[in-house]
Amino acid sequence: MADIYAAAFPDGRAWSALELSGLVGGPGGFAVYTDAGFAVGRAIAGEAELVTLAVAPEARRRGEGRALLAAFERAVQDRDGETAFLEVAADNTAAIALYLAAGWVENGRRRGYYPRPDGAAVDAILMTKLLA
């Protein structure tokens, strides 16, 4: 997973295998994955967070992200989750389009949340989806 994450987000600090393992193995943590991508989430007390979704660059534009997002949502429902939330960088237009097409709605913003290598910062868009 760490290799896919690093390839999917080359401009950010890549999460290590240990960090990803800690998320999946932590309270409520889980992952859905394929050979070309994965989604990591947490589901506790009826709520879930999509921590990250990553698709290898060579597998993009083939429905992999859509399939992983749907698998994440099913996994949340299997854990009795009713509401899911996520945050996404405002400049990640492909991810935003994916989430909107899947029925997620914007419900807030964190100004200057994601630092960029050039010193700039990008807003985080907060999104939710009712799954029940």
Order of alpha helices (4+ residues) and beta strands (2+ residues): alpha-alpha-beta-beta-beta-alpha-beta-alpha-beta-beta
